[in-house]
Structures are given as structure tokens and as C-alpha cells.
Amino acid sequence: MEFGLSQDQTLLQDSVNRFLTEQVPLDRVRKVTAGDVADSEVWQGLADLGIPGLLIPEDHGGVGLGSLDAAIVAESLGYHVTPVPFLTSAIMAPVALLRSGSRDDLLGALASGETRIGAAFGEAIGRRADAGFTVTNGKIKGKSIFALDGDADHYLVATEDRSLYLVAADDSKIERTNLATVDRTRSTCQLVYSGADAELISDDPAVFTEVLDTAWVMQAADTLGAAQSMCDQSVVYAKQREQFNRVIASFQAVKHMCADMASTIEPCRSFVWYAGHALDHVPDEKRLMACQVKAHVQEVGKQVSKTATEVHGGMGFTDLVGLHYWFKRIGANRQFLGAPEMLREEAARIQGFLAA
């Protein structure tokens, strides 16, 4: 038995990496984060490759691939610190709509990249004192903060009891304010509801759980790609940077730093691949794997981002090198939708080490 990617999956990975290398270099990422170029331009380019429709069946205009394929793409997007709404519009929204059997009419527009659906899951994951909302008779009032994708056409809103509602961003009774977070490659916003229409998508907590599990695996894959990129950039820099008339790659300490990064990253790849496989094929393990893979990879990503910055020295903090884009991406992934501490607690609960 061969444990690895299939030929089709390798081709998918190569195609995405080639597109991102040619069309989304670091200079373009800088322009998107500065607001000079809209992330929708990059997203539409990926739509031409079918990326938004990865998880959407062919009869709805998608590609009809699986979660492992999506994780492979997420790793590539993280490697190139790509500023697109992949997590929400290509992962969370399709999974929610497909598992609930609601709003099939939106799937085609999602697959083509014409429609974007953001996610406001803060209430269901960790309520903040200055946020909160209620839904009564199809009307939503209150506030969500740190909703993912500040340019979405709709938002998937999760309540404290893990029901999912869909609200339109252009509703006159919604006020949207973009927020400045540490990671400028993906936008977040605050949503204030004043009686806006809220369409019930699902009141089954299992649907919410499946959406969240899939999102956690994709975040882990994104962080894996970002950490690999930081490691690769460190090796290239160490071979060029000279001190005392020698490249710093010849110093034992620097060799050890690079080797440590490589050795901690490599096992994460098979972990992510298995977690992606489990989402579709090992239902008894998918929740546990989703918790553990995000918790572990985020810890690895944190350590790699720190070490890579140290290898670069003072240059690691400059925008000229741009290492901070990956550093911040990893940091944001660590916190969005649940920090490692929360995930480890959930994993312990699943295994019976904590009371439910």
C-alpha cells in the first residue's frame, strides 16, 4: 500500500503552486494588504482553476473533489501567503450548505467565484462580553465581531446553540465595519444587526461541528504551508548572508536551527493528509483528528516562525524581506476559530479524559 498523494493530487498541487508563483508574488500580496489591489482579482484567477468549487459536486457547477484535495490546496495557499477567502467561501460555506441541504442555488455562484460567503462563528466558539446577538422570528439583532471576510456577499452566522443562519451583507439593517487585525492577507469585520433577515440554514449541531472540523484541518494545512515557506526562505537566506567572510549557513548553530525547523515540519504533512482523509473516510476519528492536527501544527508553526525570524536576524523584521506576512498568517491561524488550548481540551473530552 502506498501512503502518499495520487498522481492527480500531485498535478493539482503543481498547478496551484505554478499559478501562485507566477500570478501572486509577494509584491502582489503587498498591494492587496495595502488596499491597492482587491483580493477578488486573485480569487477570480483561482476560480478559473476551479479552486472555489473543490468541495462542490459537479452537478452544482463544482469540481467534486474531497477534503484531502482541499487540504493540499490550502497548504499551497499558505506557502504563498495568498490573500483569498478560501477558508470561508470554498470550505465552510459549501460544507454547511451541502450537509444541511439548504440553498443549493448558491452553490453554483460559490463554485464560479461570483459569490462569497463569510463566517461569523464567534458566538458558538467563545463569546466575548461586548458581542452577542439574538434571532427571533427570522430577525437578527446584536453584534458579531471578527467575522471572516470583510468583503463577503453573505455571512454564515453561528449561534450559541450551534444553529447556522445566513444573512445578506447588503441588508439595510446590517452595518459592516472592517477591522484591522495582525494578518492583513485576510480581512475580518464587525457586523452590527438591527433586525436584519436571518435565514435558518441548520439547527443541527452536527452540521456546525462538521463545518468546524473541516475548517480546522484547512487551517492546519495553511499553517503547514506557511511554516514550510519560512523554513525554505531561511535556508536560502543562510546560504547568501555572510558574516566574518563566511556564509552563515556554514555556522553550526544556524545549521541546527534550519534542521530543527525541517524535522518538526515534515511529520506534520502526513498528519494533515490523514486528517483530511479522515474527514471523508474515517467518521469515527475525524473530530479527534481535526482537533489534534490544528493544535499540533499551530504549535509547530509558532516555533518555526520564531526560529526563521532568528535565522534572518534583523532583516526578518523588515518589509523588504516580507517574512512577517507568513509570521502573522501563522499567528492568526492559531487563534481564529479556536486556539490550541481549546482544541486540546476538546480532544481530551472526546477521548473521555474530561467530563462532557
C-alpha positions, 0 to 999 in steps of 0.5 A: 500500500502506498501512503502518499498523494495520487498522481492527480493530487500531485498535478493539482498541487503543481498547478496551484503552486505554478499559478501562485508563483507566477500570478501572486508574488509577494509584491502582489500580496503587498498591494492587496494588504495595502488596499491597492489591489482587491483580493477578488482579482486573485480569487477570480484567477483561482476560480478559473482553476476551479479552486472555489468549487473543490468541495462542490459536486459537479452537478452544482457547477463544482469540481467534486473533489474531497477534503484531502484535495482541499487540504493540499490546496490550502497548504499551497495557499499558505506557502504563498501567503495568498490573500483569498477567502478560501477558508470561508467561501470554498470550505465552510460555506459549501460544507454547511450548505451541502450537509444541511441541504439548504440553498443549493442555488448558491452553490453554483455562484460559490463554485464560479467565484461570483459569490462569497460567503463569510463566517461569523462563528464567534458566538458558538466558539467563545463569546466575548462580553461586548458581542452577542446577538439574538434571532427571533422570528427570522430577525437578527439583532446584536453584534458579531465581531471578527467575522471572516471576510470583510468583503463577503456577499453573505455571512454564515452566522453561528449561534450559541446553540450551534444553529447556522443562519445566513444573512445578506451583507447588503441588508439595510439593517446590517452595518459592516465595519472592517477591522484591522487585525495582525494578518492583513492577507485576510480581512475580518469585520464587525457586523452590527444587526438591527433586525436584519433577515436571518435565514435558518440554514441548520439547527443541527449541531452536527452540521456546525461541528462538521463545518468546524472540523473541516475548517480546522484541518484547512487551517492546519494545512495553511499553517503547514504551508506557511511554516514550510515557506519560512523554513525554505526562505531561511535556508536560502537566506543562510546560504547568501548572508555572510558574516566574518567572510563566511556564509552563515549557513556554514555556522553550526548553530544556524545549521541546527536551527534550519534542521530543527525547523525541517524535522518538526515540519515534515511529520506534520504533512502526513498528519494533515493528509490523514486528517483530511482523509479522515474527514471523508473516510474515517467518521469515527476519528475525524473530530479527534483528528481535526482537533489534534492536527490544528493544535499540533501544527499551530504549535509547530508553526509558532516555533518555526516562525520564531526560529526563521525570524532568528535565522534572518536576524534583523532583516526578518523584521523588515518589509523588504524581506516580507517574512512577517506576512507568513509570521502573522498568517501563522499567528492568526491561524492559531487563534481564529476559530479556536486556539490550541488550548481549546482544541486540546481540551476538546480532544481530551473530552472526546477521548473521555479524559474530561467530563462532557 
